[in-house]
Amino acid sequence: MSSDSDRPALHLPTRYLAIVQDILRRYLPHAEVWAYGSRVNGDHYDASDLDLVVRQPDDLSRRQPDLDEIAAAFSDSDLPILVQIVDWARIPEAFREEIEAGYVVIRHADSAPAAPEDEDVGSHPNLLPNPVWELGSGSAISRAGTTRKKRAATDDWKTMTLEEAGVRLHDCLHKTPAEVQDGAYRYIAIPQMSRGRLDFSSARRISESDFLEWTLKANPQAHDVVLSRRCNPGETSYVSPGETFALGQNLVLLRADGSSVYPPFLRWLVRGPQWWEQIRTYLNVGAVFDSLKCRDVPQFEFHIPPLREQRAIAAVLGALDDKIEQNRRTAQALERLARAIFRAWFVDFEPVKAKAAGSTAFPSMPQPVFDALPTCFVDSDIGPVPEGLEAAALSSVSTLVSGGTPKRSEPAYWGGDVPWYSVKDAPSDGEIWVFDTSERITDDGLLNSAARMVPKGCTIISARGTVGKLAMAGSPMAFNQSCYGLLPGDDASFCHLYLLMQTAVANLKQRTHGSVFDTITRATFDGLLVAKPAGEIVSAFEAVVAPIFDLLLASLQESSKIADLRDYLLPKLLSGELRVKEAERVLETTP
């Protein structure tokens, strides 16, 4: 049995702890709060911050709705130290284990706070199994003592503008080139900026002469940053080595000359809290679009670490981002494989053709299924199809589910635990699953609206405005009225239905109507004929392809956790609160 001296202890003066506990009692009366980090493990100094994690013991997956209010309370208090309070429900598993290794309970849910024993609070037994913290927009930091702490940790950092740091702005050509079908050169606009990278899958193709004209003024180079000045001002994407393209309107390039900013570090500098503070400072609010002026961006001011520290930060964050990119490319390859198998079986009918030509087997098709195939084709309303296969309305092979939106005027309907999908959550081209959404609703919001829950695996299609965007629900979720959910008629062949919808989207778009927006209605599904194979063939296909879809979802979930980890480390590394060696220790605990 371990002694009291082996237990974690909170190293915080009693007068500070009393302030902390009073604020927790007032703002989080029903939550459990743990302290962790340097003030628990002993690796602290006088100005060290206090790291707190919050959880709901009755439901560890429940997210805290808003931590900004309590952060403001800490900031307005007499505490001379930085306090960071974060939420369990978003924590990656590796960080849960890291915090479990050493924590102190400073408040129990619905109970009095743990009483301090002396000036340097003593140990508290580890009775509770899980810590909690928040990543991303839900995290909150009080600013008390920030300047003093930064000064202690970052004495060798310099405050300078982008211009002083040798970061130059290269403006675009203020016009749009003509599109050229099958052109060899790519033109990037705002829609191609996605999650810090450039998505070339939907890029406009242009002529060689236009490409040369556009790149004469702004020729992207490796490690440049593409900045959007309008529509979504402040959003940035990184130019990876080997990427060539022409720059679209309302975009500019930022390029570091290496004198004060390490070029691969620039992509991270423009994604941290300091960057968004500068965006808010210089943003021009317009009647239609907010925007940034080219002359203002070079005046953005940053607290910049030495080059050696920049290289180390870029290596740590870059390794995480590279893993996300590797997962994305692997997922796209798997998606293409699944699509190719579907096309071979149900569009080109290659197994039937192969059998008719004398083959005794077909790759990817189980032998009993191949043996049962016919060897001839018959005419149908959708063209020649294998004997025994019938043409049927799309609505007859699936069940349509309508969506809905809870009243925006009812705060009690929003900010809950139910994922609520809209077209802005649609996955990028080449991706399938969506398991998290930008907005969530409550159970009351679901109950008091037309929104309905659909199960994992449901295909969701946008039916109004941006028509034909597909997603597969990675968890039970609801969606808005601009979408339909499609469930397989046999309640099992989710992957087959999704891939069927991929092939049907072009035809569905041709059948849209509407005076203002293109719209898909239930009648659209009734009027579109598709091939309806025998049930045993669909079941066999599902058995072949479902494991691929499972791999795709697992890859997406892993990337989401890595992104959470990256986004957690980013502001801490850019502020000097966490040094690279400490970040590397965190990474060592990550699976």
WOFEN-V128916 format. One record per backbone hydrogen bond with DSSP energy under -1.0 kcal/mol. CO is the residue of the C=O (numbers start at 1). NH is the residue of the N-H. If there is no record, write none. Layout:
# WOFEN-V128916
co->(CO,CO)
nh->(NH,NH)
This chain:
# WOFEN-V128916
co->(3,4,8,10,12,13,14,15,16,17,18,19,20,21,22,23,24,28,29,32,33,33,34,35,37,37,38,39,42,45,50,51,52,53,54,55,56,59,67,68,69,70,71,72,82,83,84,85,86,87,88,92,93,94,95,96,97,99,104,107,108,122,125,133,136,140,143,145,146,147,148,149,150,154,158,160,161,162,163,166,168,170,173,180,185,186,187,188,189,190,192,194,196,197,200,204,205,206,207,208,209,210,211,214,221,224,225,226,227,228,229,230,232,235,237,239,240,246,248,250,252,253,254,255,262,265,265,266,268,272,273,274,275,276,277,278,279,284,291,293,293,296,297,298,300,302,304,306,307,308,309,310,311,312,313,314,315,316,317,318,319,320,321,322,323,324,325,326,327,328,329,330,331,332,333,334,335,336,337,338,339,340,341,342,343,343,344,349,350,351,352,353,354,355,362,366,367,368,370,376,378,380,385,386,390,392,393,394,397,399,401,407,410,411,413,418,419,421,422,423,428,432,434,439,440,441,442,443,444,446,454,455,458,459,460,461,462,463,464,465,469,471,472,473,477,478,479,480,482,484,485,486,487,488,492,493,494,495,496,497,498,499,500,501,504,505,506,509,513,518,519,521,522,523,525,528,530,532,534,535,536,537,538,539,540,541,542,545,546,547,548,549,550,551,552,553,554,555,556,557,558,559,560,561,562,563,564,565,566,569,570,571,572,579,580,581,582,583,584,586,587)
nh->(6,7,124,12,121,17,18,19,20,21,22,23,24,25,26,27,28,31,110,55,106,107,53,104,40,41,42,11,44,48,84,36,86,34,88,32,59,62,71,72,73,74,75,76,50,142,52,140,54,90,91,96,97,98,99,100,101,102,35,33,111,10,127,90,139,85,146,149,150,151,152,153,154,157,304,302,165,167,166,257,255,253,175,183,206,246,204,248,192,193,199,197,238,194,203,187,180,185,211,212,213,214,215,218,224,239,254,237,252,234,292,232,235,228,226,223,243,188,251,229,227,170,225,168,265,268,269,270,271,276,277,278,279,280,281,282,283,291,284,296,297,299,300,163,162,160,158,310,311,312,313,314,315,316,317,318,319,320,321,322,323,324,325,326,327,328,329,330,331,332,333,334,335,336,337,338,339,340,341,342,343,344,345,346,347,348,350,353,354,355,356,357,359,358,365,370,371,372,373,387,385,383,378,389,532,530,396,397,489,487,485,410,413,414,442,441,478,480,425,426,431,472,474,420,415,418,446,447,448,449,477,458,473,486,471,484,468,520,466,467,462,460,434,457,454,421,404,483,463,461,401,459,399,491,494,497,498,499,500,501,502,503,504,505,508,509,510,512,519,465,513,525,526,527,395,394,392,390,538,539,540,541,542,543,544,545,546,549,550,551,552,553,554,555,556,557,558,559,560,561,562,563,564,565,566,567,568,569,570,573,574,575,578,583,584,585,586,587,588,589,590)
